[in-house]
């Protein structure tokens, strides 16, 4: 269990923390407050996803394409 940013007690499961996103918040099991990810975090990852998509056009072996 992970600590809640509101109450500081373990109230968020590992799976729920992995699935958090701007559109998928979760509720702390201890304090019942909503925990989520801000929309600005989505804009931080867009350049990385773009680079990964572009790299696949320059990589020839199929195994590397699958890994990317």
C-alpha positions as CSV (number, residue, x, y, z in Angstrom):
1,X,0.0,0.0,0.0
2,X,1.2,3.5,-0.8
3,X,0.8,6.6,1.3
4,X,-2.1,9.0,0.6
5,X,-0.9,12.5,-0.2
6,X,-3.8,13.9,1.9
7,X,-3.6,11.9,5.2
8,X,-0.2,10.2,4.9
9,X,-1.5,6.8,5.8
10,X,-1.2,3.7,3.5
11,X,-4.5,3.8,1.6
12,X,-3.7,3.3,-2.1
13,X,-3.0,-0.1,-3.5
14,X,-0.1,-0.8,-5.9
15,X,-2.5,-1.6,-8.8
16,X,-4.5,1.6,-8.3
17,X,-1.4,3.7,-8.2
18,X,-0.1,2.2,-11.5
19,X,-3.5,3.0,-13.1
20,X,-3.8,6.6,-11.9
21,X,-4.2,9.2,-14.6
22,X,-6.0,12.5,-15.2
23,X,-9.2,10.7,-16.1
24,X,-8.9,7.8,-13.7
25,X,-8.6,9.0,-10.1
26,X,-8.9,6.7,-7.0
27,X,-10.1,7.1,-3.5
28,X,-7.9,6.7,-0.4
29,X,-9.2,3.8,1.7
30,X,-8.2,5.6,4.9
31,X,-9.5,9.2,4.5
32,X,-11.9,8.7,1.5
33,X,-10.4,11.7,-0.4
34,X,-9.9,11.5,-4.1
35,X,-6.3,11.1,-5.4
36,X,-5.4,11.7,-9.0
37,X,-2.9,13.0,-11.5
38,X,-3.1,16.6,-12.8
39,X,-3.7,17.1,-16.5
40,X,-0.3,18.9,-16.8
41,X,1.4,15.5,-16.2
42,X,-0.1,14.3,-19.5
43,X,1.7,17.1,-21.4
44,X,5.1,16.1,-19.8
45,X,5.0,12.6,-21.3
46,X,3.8,13.6,-24.8
47,X,7.4,14.3,-26.1
48,X,8.7,11.0,-24.9
49,X,5.8,9.1,-26.6
50,X,6.5,11.0,-29.8
51,X,10.2,10.2,-29.8
52,X,9.4,6.5,-29.2
53,X,7.0,6.5,-32.2
54,X,9.5,8.2,-34.4
55,X,12.4,5.9,-33.5
56,X,10.6,2.9,-34.7
57,X,10.8,4.2,-38.3
58,X,14.6,4.2,-38.1
59,X,15.1,0.8,-36.4
60,X,15.3,-2.2,-38.8
61,X,15.2,-5.4,-36.7
62,X,11.7,-6.4,-35.8
63,X,12.6,-7.4,-32.3
64,X,13.7,-3.9,-31.5
65,X,10.5,-2.5,-33.0
66,X,8.5,-4.8,-30.8
67,X,10.6,-3.8,-27.7
68,X,10.0,-0.1,-28.4
